[in-house]
């Protein structure tokens, strides 16, 4: 359960790490220039005579990229999650990988801008010292947080309202996750229609019977709630179950609001499967909105910035290859170099997706004659030895070079680097209802399907992989899929 204390702890840890990184860097620069005898010169050839070549102020500007790189890498590897003594092994691995990733990014950044005149022993020294200090810092934070938990200063006191059988799932969840800073104060029984809180009879579908409720102290009924909130240190009230009437919800919410106690209830009372829920302003109303797609504005902005930077740099870096392929295609039959095909993008909006033309110019007209040879199930058309493919087209398809012009689609915002592949509108018209949800996220050049066999998996599995990507999306997942795409393309697995 996330709360204000968790947010404050995260912010404090982040600020402490930022201060620590700055102090460590300044200390290493000072020690490197004022006490050269402590540095192991023999480990890195060519460093013996760099004392006067690298005065202290020549390295201070490195703090500008170092600070965001270190903090960003630590956040990316999850170093700010579960800062507790029992998770120290995970913290060790996350901090180590985060510092290593940040150092690698710093080296690549310096080479990109042709900035090589830095003391290598200074950078390596900063890498090691910052790693050790961050481990010590997070260890102290974990110890301090554990002391706060033992002193009951960092624990959320939760009161459950409902019947014992309704409270059981929450009790079981808390017992399965002892790391959550939650203490159950007790159970308040609801005075309502008994049928509204009855446990369903076991069915004959082979499912196991529900477990018996765990022991929990019954503190009273809903009529006793005002006194319980006033007399006990309750931080949050959780209404278990889902068959609540509006009057009861309003009554409990008002009683909690009078004392500033947080009020929560299980949104499954709507009786449908719900995705991520969040509050938002909609005109003059505050609405509770549910979404099956990612809603983290900061993460989505980071995804878009990453798309723009990488696609822009990719177009510049690959321009010699793109021009060469374009010239070969043009000389082949004097036809157009690019093939622009209408595709369905976010929420079905159509756009023109670019590819290097790999087929004869009347390929679309010939497709009807080849429909009987389709080797893919579902509404997708693919055959291995497509007679419409030109000689250069076979090569660019096999190497996935034909997809490179889509970097322009990414740059201008029609697509993303990672996302479900954009389908043809005619294929979308044949989708089953559950498959339409794959259009709820911006399409991409690569996704889980591309690194899982491509044409070697069924259409239904393809759709399920895309939905799994949407349900579990994170910026880190995009990075992993991009890295996994590289060997797939180089080894030409699943390409046709």
Secondary structure as UniProt FT lines:
FT   HELIX           4..34
FT   HELIX           36..38
FT   HELIX           41..43
FT   TURN            45..46
FT   TURN            48..49
FT   TURN            51..53
FT   HELIX           56..58
FT   HELIX           60..62
FT   HELIX           63..76
FT   TURN            77..80
FT   HELIX           85..87
FT   HELIX           88..112
FT   TURN            113..114
FT   HELIX           120..150
FT   TURN            151..152
FT   STRAND          156..161
FT   HELIX           164..176
FT   TURN            178..179
FT   STRAND          182..189
FT   HELIX           194..197
FT   STRAND          218..221
FT   HELIX           222..224
FT   HELIX           225..231
FT   STRAND          236..239
FT   HELIX           246..259
FT   STRAND          262..265
FT   HELIX           267..270
FT   STRAND          276..282
FT   TURN            283..284
FT   STRAND          285..291
FT   HELIX           297..317
FT   HELIX           319..333
FT   STRAND          338..344
FT   HELIX           346..348
FT   STRAND          350..356
FT   TURN            361..362
FT   HELIX           363..370
FT   HELIX           371..373
FT   TURN            378..379
FT   TURN            384..385
FT   TURN            387..388
FT   HELIX           391..398
FT   TURN            399..400
FT   HELIX           401..403
FT   TURN            404..405
FT   HELIX           406..412
FT   STRAND          416..418
FT   HELIX           425..428
FT   TURN            429..430
FT   HELIX           433..440
FT   STRAND          444..446
FT   TURN            448..453
FT   HELIX           454..456
FT   HELIX           459..471
FT   HELIX           475..491
FT   TURN            492..494
//
